């Protein structure tokens, strides 16, 4: 949520409302959504290339390492899907439009803030590796965060101004005043602390004549938040004389905040104040407005759920008001973050929102390519038990099963109606999906991605799903997909295995420094900041991420018949693949890059062969004139893009090298994995 103008108002009065604190040796409840946005946008990370997930991983790890050093025990709470009432839909659509404008600005060299598509999934994987406790709520998390923080008597870390309204026993620490990069040591000890500013509601109420705290939820809805934006409220504000007190420096918005707080401070309780508000409105509107205001004020009451039960015992009861009757395995998977809010939105509301990336706004939105995958996801969700469907679906025609998708069209949004794939209910009943055999679940996944199991057999387990997704991508991508795009993407996938080799002393002794040298060479290939964005490349890589996102979601819904790939460092770095595209078009070739490490060359061949077998033939036809260097390579018959290996290896060593790579990747992933919450 968020209250218009409130955060900047309290920050303008930081001396009155904030207390300087030295945080250490405490629990802290973290608003996960606010944190990963703050860390990405305030760490000088590239915003145009679709996500430098490896660099983002480093930032997140350093953040939590700072907390651990100060003996601060973090509990991360993530937002879930939309509320079943869907009362925030208009706000979400407005934000989608804003994101489109910012994405367009970034695509043409301007400014803006657009989160990479898979940032939530990367963030969760980092939390798991670091063994940070986290939970995903069933809808918006603010009330659950407040309730848990008061239960444990610890502060909240967020950037959401709604936490200035909640009565938090240990206060609210805004992220912009949380100096985790500047840890200090208590004089005369080795104990570290993080300097922070903490907001306390008592200070705000004292500033306005010891205002009754229970008036503040009414202030929030009158001022305007994500749930309430009634034009009729402007009628009230135009008729009532708001006492401004001292002049505000931030224009009309701060005049409204200051005036409303001064006006409300005259009343003893919310009922008296609400009656006064209604008296300024037309009689015929009062009943409707009162019901909406009272409903919105309830958003600031204590939550029904008990997150402490989840963190202590692994049990989190789904509130009845959200959606009764969901299969228990779905509820558990949502709470553990093993299913995305995309799934709960589709299941509960039959409506999803497809987030815009930095793509070519002149082309159809990048999510169009993954529509067939989403239709299979929807088909699985349609096969829910009747008491689940009754929540939102009974009023809809039974045939054909359809879902609404809010998507980009040009520089605006539209709502499209799509059909779900009809799957046999007796075989794909949602409540019994986990009981299906591994072979059945894997078959549905691979059939959806249009790839044969035999193609994936030589591919290391950790890369099977990304390669299967890439096979789907090359079959469905637009004509702007070129060979160097595929090559750059596959070369980028080598970075994870190479890092695993470099970090293994035994492997380094066997192979020498080839893996490390190649790893450094790939890192140097990253596109430098400020480089002009190739929109065709950006768009096809956005399409690939859309395919990967929906491939991940389908794989999760089917209880991971293929291993979930490591997104944190091992799969996709936008700056790297864009930089490799430029190198492959100008000076470099796949062979020249991979000559340093024969094992990486072998793995690349596995990946390339699998995707090549699914790609249209025209992708591999020579286009335009070759530069002299590449013409020479072509004549010598060592072009990996032509499916030939540039080194002489017998079949046994070829397969042994691949198996060693796969074993190393599996071992590294196992070492990084954290045990599940009990």
Secondary structure, DSSP 4 states (H G I P E B T S, - for coil): ---TTHHHHHHHTHHHHEEEEEE-SEEEEEEHHHHHHHHHHTTT---SSS-BHHHHHHHHHHHHHHHHHTTEEEEEEE--S--TT-TTHHHHHHHHHHHHHHHHHHHTT-------TTHHHHHHHHHHHHT-EEEE-SS--HHHHHHHHHHHT-EEEE--GGGGTS--TT-EEEGGG--TTS-EE-TTS--EEEEEEEE-HHHHHHHTTS--GGGHHHHHHHH--SS---HHHHHHHHHS-----SPPSSTHHHHHHHHHHHHHTT-SSHHHHHHHHHHTS-HHHHHHHHHHHHHHHGGGSPPSS-HHHHHHHS--PPPHHHHTT--HHHHHHHHTTSS-HHHHHHHHHSEEEPPP-S--TTSPPGGGGGHHHHHHHHHHHHS--HHHHTTTTTTS-SSS-EEEEEEEETTEEEEEEEEPP---TTTS-GGGGGGS-HHHHHHHHHHHHT--HHHHTTS-GGGHHHHHHHHHHHHH--TT--HHHHHHHHHHHHHHHHHHHHT-HHHHHHHTTHHHHHHHHHHHTSPPTTPPP-HHHHHHHHHHHHHHHHHHHHHHHTT-SSPPP-TTTSS-BHHHHHHHHHHHHHT--HHHHHTT-HHHHHHHHHHHHHHHTTS-GGGGS--SPPPHHHHHHHHHT--GGGT--SS---HHHHHHHHHHHHHHHHHHHHHH--PPP-
